[in-house]
Amino acid sequence: MDLAEWYAAGRWVGLLELIDMLPTACRLNEAIANDPEMAVILAEQRLSRREDDADPWSPNISEFDLNITVLREILHAVKGLRQISIAAAGGKPGEETPFPAPYTEIDRAVEAAERNWAEMFVQQFGFSPEDI
């Protein structure tokens, strides 16, 4: 693939899709993050977005490989050991939140199916789905 040909042919959508496929840790994203004009735009977008409207952050599934999975498990084990150490010393450990995993449409479909099953189940006993 010759990007100069794509540029000359005006294949802007293809170029943008190719740019979107770049990994998070790339020189382009570094340049964007260090560009003063882009920093102002991104800061305004972040400040204008309400926290309750935004989905919680989760990593991209394309960047969540075996290495990241193992590191996530190690992180959870270390957090668990910290909880045990605090409790053994007589303290009250706070609640630990797990590091997020990728959240996909499959997860949303499973949640919807579970919700539908729960609604049908409670209706068998005369309850309303809103009671869940």
C-alpha positions as a Markdown table, in Angstrom:
| # | Residue | x | y | z |
|---|---|---|---|---|
| 1 | Met | 0.0 | 0.0 | 0.0 |
| 2 | Asp | 1.3 | 3.4 | -1.0 |
| 3 | Leu | 0.0 | 6.1 | 1.3 |
| 4 | Ala | 1.1 | 8.8 | -1.2 |
| 5 | Glu | -1.2 | 7.3 | -3.8 |
| 6 | Trp | -4.1 | 7.3 | -1.3 |
| 7 | Tyr | -3.4 | 10.9 | -0.5 |
| 8 | Ala | -3.2 | 11.9 | -4.2 |
| 9 | Ala | -6.4 | 10.0 | -4.9 |
| 10 | Gly | -8.2 | 11.7 | -2.0 |
| 11 | Arg | -9.0 | 8.5 | -0.1 |
| 12 | Trp | -9.5 | 10.4 | 3.1 |
| 13 | Val | -11.8 | 7.8 | 4.7 |
| 14 | Gly | -9.4 | 5.0 | 4.1 |
| 15 | Leu | -6.5 | 7.1 | 5.5 |
| 16 | Leu | -8.5 | 8.0 | 8.6 |
| 17 | Glu | -9.5 | 4.4 | 9.1 |
| 18 | Leu | -5.9 | 3.4 | 8.9 |
| 19 | Ile | -4.9 | 6.0 | 11.4 |
| 20 | Asp | -7.6 | 4.8 | 13.8 |
| 21 | Met | -6.1 | 1.4 | 13.7 |
| 22 | Leu | -2.8 | 2.6 | 15.0 |
| 23 | Pro | -1.9 | 1.4 | 18.5 |
| 24 | Thr | -2.4 | 3.7 | 21.5 |
| 25 | Ala | 1.3 | 3.9 | 22.1 |
| 26 | Cys | 2.4 | 5.4 | 18.8 |
| 27 | Arg | 4.3 | 8.5 | 17.7 |
| 28 | Leu | 1.2 | 10.0 | 16.1 |
| 29 | Asn | -0.7 | 10.0 | 19.4 |
| 30 | Glu | 2.3 | 11.4 | 21.1 |
| 31 | Ala | 2.5 | 14.2 | 18.6 |
| 32 | Ile | -1.3 | 14.9 | 19.0 |
| 33 | Ala | -0.9 | 14.9 | 22.8 |
| 34 | Asn | 2.0 | 17.4 | 22.6 |
| 35 | Asp | 0.4 | 19.7 | 20.1 |
| 36 | Pro | -0.8 | 22.9 | 21.9 |
| 37 | Glu | -3.8 | 23.5 | 19.6 |
| 38 | Met | -5.0 | 20.0 | 19.8 |
| 39 | Ala | -4.5 | 20.0 | 23.6 |
| 40 | Val | -6.9 | 22.9 | 24.0 |
| 41 | Ile | -9.5 | 21.1 | 21.9 |
| 42 | Leu | -9.2 | 17.8 | 23.7 |
| 43 | Ala | -9.2 | 19.6 | 27.1 |
| 44 | Glu | -12.5 | 21.4 | 26.2 |
| 45 | Gln | -14.0 | 18.1 | 25.1 |
| 46 | Arg | -13.0 | 16.4 | 28.3 |
| 47 | Leu | -14.4 | 19.2 | 30.5 |
| 48 | Ser | -17.7 | 19.5 | 28.6 |
| 49 | Arg | -18.4 | 15.7 | 28.9 |
| 50 | Arg | -20.4 | 14.8 | 32.0 |
| 51 | Glu | -19.0 | 11.9 | 34.0 |
| 52 | Asp | -22.4 | 10.1 | 34.3 |
| 53 | Asp | -22.9 | 10.3 | 30.5 |
| 54 | Ala | -19.6 | 8.6 | 29.7 |
| 55 | Asp | -19.1 | 4.9 | 29.6 |
| 56 | Pro | -16.3 | 3.7 | 32.0 |
| 57 | Trp | -13.0 | 3.4 | 30.3 |
| 58 | Ser | -11.9 | 0.0 | 29.1 |
| 59 | Pro | -8.9 | -1.0 | 26.9 |
| 60 | Asn | -9.3 | -1.8 | 23.3 |
| 61 | Ile | -9.7 | -5.4 | 22.5 |
| 62 | Ser | -7.1 | -5.2 | 19.8 |
| 63 | Glu | -4.5 | -4.2 | 22.4 |
| 64 | Phe | -5.6 | -6.7 | 25.1 |
| 65 | Asp | -3.4 | -9.7 | 24.4 |
| 66 | Leu | -2.1 | -12.5 | 26.5 |
| 67 | Asn | 0.6 | -10.3 | 28.1 |
| 68 | Ile | -1.9 | -7.8 | 29.2 |
| 69 | Thr | -4.2 | -10.5 | 30.5 |
| 70 | Val | -1.4 | -12.0 | 32.6 |
| 71 | Leu | -0.4 | -8.6 | 33.9 |
| 72 | Arg | -4.0 | -7.9 | 34.8 |
| 73 | Glu | -4.1 | -11.1 | 36.8 |
| 74 | Ile | -0.8 | -10.2 | 38.6 |
| 75 | Leu | -2.2 | -6.8 | 39.4 |
| 76 | His | -5.3 | -8.3 | 40.9 |
| 77 | Ala | -3.2 | -10.8 | 43.0 |
| 78 | Val | -1.0 | -7.9 | 44.3 |
| 79 | Lys | -4.2 | -5.9 | 45.2 |
| 80 | Gly | -5.5 | -9.0 | 47.0 |
| 81 | Leu | -2.3 | -9.4 | 49.0 |
| 82 | Arg | -2.4 | -5.7 | 50.0 |
| 83 | Gln | -6.0 | -6.2 | 51.3 |
| 84 | Ile | -4.8 | -9.2 | 53.3 |
| 85 | Ser | -1.8 | -7.3 | 54.7 |
| 86 | Ile | -4.0 | -4.4 | 55.8 |
| 87 | Ala | -6.5 | -6.8 | 57.4 |
| 88 | Ala | -3.7 | -8.8 | 59.2 |
| 89 | Ala | -2.3 | -5.6 | 60.6 |
| 90 | Gly | -5.7 | -4.8 | 62.2 |
| 91 | Gly | -6.7 | -2.2 | 59.6 |
| 92 | Lys | -9.9 | -2.1 | 57.5 |
| 93 | Pro | -9.0 | -2.4 | 53.9 |
| 94 | Gly | -10.9 | -0.4 | 51.4 |
| 95 | Glu | -12.7 | -1.8 | 48.4 |
| 96 | Glu | -10.4 | -2.5 | 45.5 |
| 97 | Thr | -11.7 | -2.0 | 42.0 |
| 98 | Pro | -10.4 | -4.4 | 39.4 |
| 99 | Phe | -8.5 | -3.2 | 36.3 |
| 100 | Pro | -11.0 | -3.1 | 33.5 |
| 101 | Ala | -11.0 | -5.6 | 30.7 |
| 102 | Pro | -12.3 | -4.8 | 27.2 |
| 103 | Tyr | -16.1 | -4.3 | 27.0 |
| 104 | Thr | -17.5 | -5.4 | 23.8 |
| 105 | Glu | -20.9 | -5.8 | 22.1 |
| 106 | Ile | -20.8 | -9.4 | 23.2 |
| 107 | Asp | -20.8 | -8.3 | 26.8 |
| 108 | Arg | -23.7 | -5.9 | 26.1 |
| 109 | Ala | -25.7 | -8.7 | 24.4 |
| 110 | Val | -25.1 | -11.1 | 27.3 |
| 111 | Glu | -26.3 | -8.4 | 29.8 |
| 112 | Ala | -29.4 | -7.8 | 27.7 |
| 113 | Ala | -30.1 | -11.6 | 27.5 |
| 114 | Glu | -29.7 | -11.9 | 31.3 |
| 115 | Arg | -32.0 | -8.9 | 31.9 |
| 116 | Asn | -34.6 | -10.4 | 29.5 |
| 117 | Trp | -34.4 | -13.7 | 31.4 |
| 118 | Ala | -34.7 | -12.0 | 34.8 |
| 119 | Glu | -37.8 | -10.0 | 33.6 |
| 120 | Met | -39.5 | -13.2 | 32.3 |
| 121 | Phe | -38.7 | -15.0 | 35.5 |
| 122 | Val | -40.1 | -12.3 | 37.9 |
| 123 | Gln | -43.2 | -12.1 | 35.7 |
| 124 | Gln | -44.0 | -15.8 | 36.3 |
| 125 | Phe | -44.5 | -14.8 | 40.0 |
| 126 | Gly | -46.6 | -11.8 | 39.2 |
| 127 | Phe | -44.0 | -9.1 | 39.6 |
| 128 | Ser | -43.3 | -6.3 | 37.2 |
| 129 | Pro | -40.0 | -6.0 | 35.3 |
| 130 | Glu | -39.6 | -2.6 | 36.9 |
| 131 | Asp | -39.3 | -4.3 | 40.3 |
| 132 | Ile | -35.9 | -5.7 | 39.4 |
